[in-house]
Amino acid sequence: MSSELVFYTNPMSRGQIVRWMLEECNADYREEIIEYGAKMKSADYLAVNPMGKVPAIKHGAQVITECAAICAYLADAYPAAQLAPALSERAEYYRWLHFASGPLESAITNYSLGFIPNEEQQRMAGYGNYDLVLKVLDDELADKEFIAGGSFSAADVYLGSLVDFGILFGTIKATANFSRYVENFRLRPAYGTAKQKDLALMPSEDA
């Protein structure tokens, strides 16, 4: 696509997910590093994302926030990368992309904060409880290399990143299924390139 693509990120954020997606798309993009604090809450950046959070992208006149939405948008904007199934075959793709952005994200966040919903709260929560969410996902990946459609997709970028981060930070147990799933995509060239770019932007210990 000819419209300029601007990527707003911070290397110590979920922007790592979007950078990986951008690299998978072989997208030509300009990055703007948004520092935590005043810059992320500045009027200029709030005009892009009123939540004052990263990542976000601006593609021509269109602004997209929320990692799952950005991944889905880029898959459609760069069809040559083949990161979304055909429209007639997207049921699993949509299901697991939104499972990751809804139940999985909520369960991991609450687990990390030490919040364990009681039985009544579990009925109110969209994810039920942490153990249920992880069991459903673990069972789903038991005989799969990719989460949807039999090939790597934007859903794997998003879901895979959450599992990858979870194993790294101890919020997801490295079961055999989860470990096999992440090892598959850690070998992808775009994954390696994205990680190298973000690592180079990390603040040094001497700073």
C-alpha positions in Angstrom: 0.0 0.0 0.0 1.2 3.5 -0.8 0.0 5.3 2.3 2.7 6.0 5.0 2.5 3.7 7.9 3.6 5.1 11.3 4.2 2.8 14.2 4.0 4.2 17.7 5.7 2.0 20.2 7.9 1.6 23.2 10.3 -1.4 23.2 9.2 -2.4 26.7 5.5 -2.8 25.7 3.1 -4.9 23.7 4.5 -2.9 20.8 6.7 -6.0 20.4 3.7 -7.9 19.1 2.9 -5.3 16.4 6.6 -5.0 15.4 6.6 -8.7 14.8 3.5 -8.4 12.7 4.9 -5.6 10.7 8.0 -7.6 10.0 5.9 -10.6 8.9 4.1 -8.3 6.5 7.4 -7.0 5.2 5.8 -3.6 5.7 7.6 -0.3 5.1 7.0 1.7 8.3 8.3 4.7 10.2 8.5 4.2 14.0 8.0 6.8 16.7 9.3 5.8 20.1 6.9 7.0 22.8 8.4 7.3 26.2 6.4 6.4 29.3 5.3 9.4 31.2 4.7 12.9 29.8 5.2 12.0 26.2 2.8 9.1 26.2 0.2 11.4 27.9 0.9 14.4 25.7 -1.8 16.1 23.7 0.0 15.1 20.4 -0.1 11.4 21.3 -3.5 11.5 22.9 -4.8 12.7 19.5 -3.6 9.3 18.2 -4.7 7.1 21.1 -6.8 8.8 23.8 -6.0 5.9 26.1 -2.4 7.2 26.2 -1.1 3.7 25.6 1.1 2.0 23.0 1.2 0.5 20.5 -0.8 2.2 17.8 -0.4 2.6 14.1 -1.5 5.3 11.6 -1.8 4.1 8.0 -2.6 7.1 5.8 -5.6 8.7 7.5 -6.5 5.6 9.5 -5.6 5.1 13.1 -5.7 1.6 14.7 -5.1 0.8 18.3 -5.3 -2.5 20.3 -2.9 -5.2 19.4 -5.4 -7.8 18.1 -7.1 -5.2 16.0 -3.8 -4.0 14.6 -2.7 -7.5 13.7 -6.0 -8.2 12.0 -5.9 -4.9 10.1 -2.3 -5.5 8.9 -3.2 -9.0 7.7 -5.9 -7.5 5.5 -3.8 -4.5 4.4 -0.9 -6.7 3.3 -2.6 -9.7 1.6 0.6 -10.8 -0.1 2.0 -11.9 3.3 -0.9 -14.4 3.5 -1.5 -13.9 7.3 -5.2 -14.3 7.2 -7.3 -17.3 5.9 -9.7 -16.8 3.0 -12.9 -15.1 4.1 -14.8 -18.3 3.9 -12.4 -20.0 6.2 -12.0 -17.5 9.0 -14.1 -19.0 11.8 -11.2 -20.5 13.8 -9.1 -17.4 13.0 -11.6 -15.0 14.5 -12.4 -17.3 17.3 -8.9 -17.7 18.6 -7.7 -14.2 17.9 -10.5 -12.9 20.1 -10.1 -15.7 22.6 -6.6 -14.4 23.1 -7.6 -10.7 23.3 -10.5 -11.4 25.7 -10.4 -14.5 28.0 -6.6 -15.1 27.8 -5.6 -11.5 28.3 -8.1 -11.0 31.2 -7.1 -14.3 32.9 -3.4 -13.5 32.7 -3.8 -9.9 33.9 -5.9 -10.9 36.9 -3.6 -13.8 37.7 -0.6 -11.4 37.6 -2.4 -9.0 39.9 -3.2 -11.8 42.4 -6.9 -11.6 41.8 -8.7 -15.0 41.9 -12.4 -14.6 41.3 -14.7 -16.6 43.5 -17.5 -18.8 42.1 -20.0 -16.0 41.8 -17.4 -13.7 40.2 -16.5 -16.4 37.7 -20.0 -16.4 36.4 -19.7 -12.6 35.8 -16.2 -12.7 34.3 -16.0 -13.4 30.6 -13.2 -15.9 31.1 -14.5 -17.9 34.1 -11.1 -18.6 35.7 -7.4 -18.8 34.9 -7.1 -22.6 35.0 -10.0 -23.1 32.7 -8.7 -20.6 30.1 -5.2 -22.2 30.1 -6.6 -25.8 29.9 -8.9 -24.9 26.9 -5.9 -23.4 25.1 -3.5 -26.2 26.0 -6.0 -28.8 24.8 -6.6 -26.9 21.6 -2.8 -26.8 20.8 -2.3 -30.5 21.5 -2.4 -31.5 17.9 -1.8 -28.2 16.1 1.3 -26.4 14.8 -0.8 -23.3 14.2 -3.9 -22.1 16.0 -6.2 -21.6 13.0 -6.6 -22.7 9.4 -3.6 -25.0 9.2 -1.1 -22.3 8.5 0.7 -19.4 10.3 -1.5 -16.3 10.6 -2.0 -13.0 12.5 -3.8 -15.0 15.1 -0.5 -16.8 15.8 1.4 -13.5 16.1 -1.0 -12.3 18.7 -1.7 -15.5 20.6 1.8 -16.7 20.2 3.2 -13.5 21.7 1.0 -13.8 24.8 2.1 -17.4 25.3 5.7 -16.4 24.7 5.5 -13.5 27.2 3.6 -15.7 29.7 6.3 -18.4 29.7 9.0 -15.8 29.9 7.5 -13.9 32.9 6.0 -17.0 34.7 2.3 -16.2 34.1 1.9 -19.3 31.9 3.3 -22.7 32.7 5.5 -24.0 30.0 3.5 -27.2 29.2 4.7 -29.5 26.4 2.0 -28.0 24.1 2.8 -24.4 24.8 6.5 -24.9 24.6 6.3 -26.7 21.2 3.9 -24.0 19.9 6.3 -21.1 20.8 9.4 -22.9 19.6 7.9 -23.2 16.2 7.6 -19.5 15.6 10.7 -18.4 17.5 12.6 -19.7 14.5 10.7 -17.4 12.1 13.0 -14.8 10.5 10.5 -12.0 11.1 10.3 -12.9 14.8 14.1 -12.7 15.1 14.3 -9.4 13.2 11.6 -7.8 15.3 13.2 -8.9 18.6 16.6 -7.6 17.5 15.1 -4.2 16.6 13.3 -3.9 20.0 16.4 -5.1 21.9 18.5 -2.4 20.3 16.0 0.2 21.6 16.0 -1.1 25.1 17.6 1.3 27.7 21.1 0.2 28.7 21.9 -0.8 32.2 24.5 2.0 32.3 21.9 4.7 31.2 
